[in-house]
């Protein structure tokens, strides 16, 4: 079987799964699905993952060319509008990935513009970043690795001021979350002591490196967002990519490095694969290496972790994703963002989507 054969087959299965999910969840947003039945746990407003469901619907619309699919994607994206003024840097994940694939959809484009302006307004000039915020509880002045991907390209759409904010947001997070070359997933700001590491997520969180790598790859495709420090980003990307290769020696990392015998996290692998495809699209001495590893990860996910025909569960589920290993929440489940990044990686590999545009 050639690369095109397995990638196209896997993409078709994931895209078919999107239709099954859409019929099940209706106007709600899928979050994670049980590995034995494929039944989804859903949210009403989408939480921080709503943009990935909208993105999956847009990927299906691009794949099928069906106006019904496009209308469903457009309607879902419109339901993300309630997050525009929410106090959270997760708006980067919500409004970038929920709109980036919606080419020619006026509603999605308008939503993206409003979200970019709102996030620009939310930049704290003293801290140099958009704080994680209070929308999901906990302290407001927090820097988190998952606040960077999505936010960088979203801010960069808001003109020169937005590009400057994107560069500030990115490099400040790298200053804090990539100290001494070791990812620190989250830190809180305290007036008396400055930035202090948070207990949760803890170092060793599978998606910590993956989110940072994706954010750096995003910025390298947008020179204005990279600022004058592109060389720094290239070095950080190489370091993060190499570290991912060493993590347990696996293409699919464990969800928590402190528990090497614990569950895997295919969603972290899928995010990493997309980041590597982005890096591979930039000419350089490591581009072939990045491409090779991205394909290896996607192949492993498609052949080793995608549900097949037979049994009670549907085909096309990316299994073995871990929502929260330490709390035991959905430790071996299908995760909506894992599905999205797998589908996006496969769509880029098969030529359906240009990886530089998302």
N, C-alpha and C positions, 0 to 999 in steps of 0.2 A: 504494500500500500504506500503510495507516494504521500509527501507532506500535504499536498493539496487535497488528496482524498480523505485522509483522517481529519484534517481541519474542517473541511466543508461538511463532512458527515457530523462531526461533533457540534458545529455551529447550528446546523439544521435541527439537531435534537434539542439544543438549548433554546432555540427560537420557538420550536413547537411547545416546549415546556412553558414559555411565556404565555401562550394562548390558553393553556390549561389553567395556569395561575390566574390570569385575568378573569376567566369564567368563575373561578372559585371566590376571589376576593371582592369582586365588584368595585365599588367606589372606595374601598379601604386599601391600605398599603401593606404588602407582605413584608414580614421581618425575617422570620426563620421558619423552616419546615421540618417536621419530624422525619427522621431518616427511614423509618419503616413504612409510613403511609403517605408521605408527601403533603400532609395537611399543614396549612400555614397558620402561624400565629401572626395576627395583623395589628395594625394601629390605625386610628381614625384620621390622623393628620400627617402621618408619615415619619415623625420623629427625625433623627439625623440621617436616616436612610432613604427618605422619600424620593430624593433625586435619582437614586439608582434604579428604583422601579420605573420612574418616568423614562430614564435612559434606556432601560431594557425594552420598553414599549417602542421607543424611537428606533432602536436597533431592529426590532421586528418589522417596523414599517419600512425601513430601508431595505431589509432583506426581501420582503414580499412585494413591495411596491403597491400594496393594497390600500385604498382610500379609507376603508373601515379601520385598518390598523393605524393609519396616520391620525384619524379622528380620535381614536382611543388615546393615543400618545399625547395629542394636543390637549384633550380634556384633563388628563392626569396632570400634565404640567401646570395647567391653570390652577389646579388645587394646591399647588405649592406656594401660591401668592401669600397665604397667611403667615409665611415664615420671613417675608421681606424685612419686617421691622422687629423680628425676634432678636433678643439679646444673646446671640451666639455666633461664634466664628464657624460653627458647622454650616452656616449659610453658604460657605464656599462649596462644600460637598453637595448641599441640596440644590443650589441654583446654578452651579456650573454643570455638573453632570446631568442635571435634569433638563438643561436647555442646549448644551453644546452640539447635540446631534440633530436639533430641530431646525434644520436649514430651511429657510423660507417660511417659517411659521411666525407670523407677526406677533401673536400673543406671547410666544416663548421668548422672542427677541426683546419685546418690551419688558417682560418680567426680568430678564437678565440685566437689562439696563437699570431698572429700578433697584434690583438687588445690589448691583455694583456700586451705585451711588450711596445706598444705605450703609454698605460695608465700609466705604471710604469715609463716611461721616463717623463711623464707629471706631476708626483708628485712634488709639491713644497716643498723642504725640510725645508724651514723656516716656512711655514704655516702648514706643516704636513699633507697636503691633496692634492688631485687633484682638482684644482679650477673648478668651473662650466664652465668657459671659455667664449669665445666671439662668438661662432658659431651662436648663436641665437640673437645676439645683446646685448646691455647693458654692464655694467661693467664686466670685466673678473674675478676679484678676489672676487668670491662669493662662499659661502658655502650654499648648498641647500639640503633639506632632500631627494629629488628625485635623488641626486647625489650619494647616498649611496647604495641602493639596486641594485643588478647587479654588481656594481663596486667591492664590497667586494669579492664575489666568483670569479669574473673575474681576479682581481689582484692575488688572492690566487693560481691561476693556474700557476703563473710565478715563481715557485720555492721559495726558502727561502726568497730571497729579495722581491718577490711579496707578500708573506704572511706577511712580516713585514710592507710593504706598505699598505696592506689591513687593518691591525690592526690600523696603524696610521691614515689612512683615516677615519675609522669607529669611533674611540674614539675621534678624533678631532671634527668630526661632532656632536657627542653626547655632548662634552664639550660646543659646541656653540649652537646647535639646541635643546638641551634638558635641558637648564639651568633652575634650580629650579623646574624641573619636568614638565615644560610647553613647549610643542613643539613650536619652533620658526622656521617657514618654510625656511627662507632665511636671510643671513646676508652678507654684503659687507665689504671688508677690505679697509681701508683708512690709508695711511701712518701716518697721523697726529693724528688720533683718534682711530685707531685699528678697531675692528669688530663692525659694527653698523647694527641693524635690517633693512631689506628692507621693503618697503611698500607693495610689491607684490611678492609672495603670502603673505597674511596677516595672523596673528594668527587666529585660528578658521577654517582654510582651511581643508576640510574633509580629503584630502589625506596626510596631514602632519603627523599625528599619524600613519596612515597606512603604509606609506613608511618607517618610522623609525622602526616600529615593524617588518616589513619584513626584513630590513637590520640586525637587531639584531638577528632574527631567523636564517638568513643565516649564520651569524658568529658563532653562537652556534653549528652549524653542522660542523664547520671547526675550530678546536681548534687553529691551527696556525694563523688563521685570528682573532680569539678572543683575542689573546695575553694572558698575564698573568692575565687578568681581567674578566674572565668568570663570576665570582660572580656579578660583576657590571652589566653585560649584562642580567643575569637572573633577577636582581632587576628591571632594566629598562623595560624589557619585561613584568614583572608582573604589573608594574605601567602603561605602555601604554595600556595593555590589559584591565585593570580595568577602565581606563579612557574612553576607547572606549565603555565599557558597560554603562557608565554613560551618554554619550553624547546623550542628548534628550531622553534617555531611549529607544533607538531604535537599532534594529539589522542593519538597513540601516540608516546611519547618514545623517543629512542635509549637503548640500555642503558648507555652510558658517554658522558657529555657531553664527555669528552676525545677521543672518537672520533666526531665528528659524521657520518662516513660509514660507521660501523659498524652492527651489527645493532640492530633495534628491540627493545622489550620490551613486548609486549602485556600481560604479567602486571602490570606497573606501572600501565598504563592501566586495567585492570580493578579493581585495588585503589583507584585514584583515583576511579573512577566510583562505587563503593560508598560511599566516604567522602563524596563530594559529595551523594549521595542522602541520607545521614544528615544532613548539614548543611542540605540543602533542607527536611528535615522539621521544622526548628526555625524558627518564625516570625521573620522579620527582614528587613532591607533587601536582603540578598543572596540570600535563599532562592530566588527565581525564577532568578537568574543561576546558582546552583549546580545547580538542577534542569536547566536548559537544557544546561549543559555535560556533566552526567552522561549525559543522553540522547544527546547528540552522540557521546560516547565509546563508549557501548554500541552505538549504531548503526554506528559505524565498525568496531568489533570484529566485530559480527554480519554485516556486509555485505562487509567487506574482508579479514578474517583468519580466518574460520571455514571449515573444509574443507567442500566440497560433494560432490554425487553424482558418481561416476565415478572411475576410477583404482584403485590398489591400497589406498589409505588409506581409513579409515572417515570417515563424515560426523561433523560436530560437534566436530572438533578445533580448539581455539584455537591457531592457528599463530603463529610469529614471537615466541615468548617466549624470553627469554635468561636462562639460569641463571647463567652467569659469563662475561662478555665478555672479561675480561682473561686468563683461563685457557683460553678457547675451549671451555668445557664447555657443551654443549647450547645453542648460540648462536641457533638458529632453530627451536626445538622447541615442542612442546606441553608445558606445565608444569602439574602437578596443582593448584597454588594459583591459576594463571591461570584454569583451568577453573572452579575453585570460585568465585572472585570474579565471573567473568562470569555464571555460573549464578545466583549470589546477586543480582547486580544486575538481571538479567532477571526473576527471581522477584519481586523487590520492585517492579519496574516493572509487572508484570502482576497484582499483587495476591496472589500466592501466599504471600508472606512480608511481614511488617511489618519494615521496615528498622530500626526503633527497638529491636527485640527481639534483634538478633543482634550 
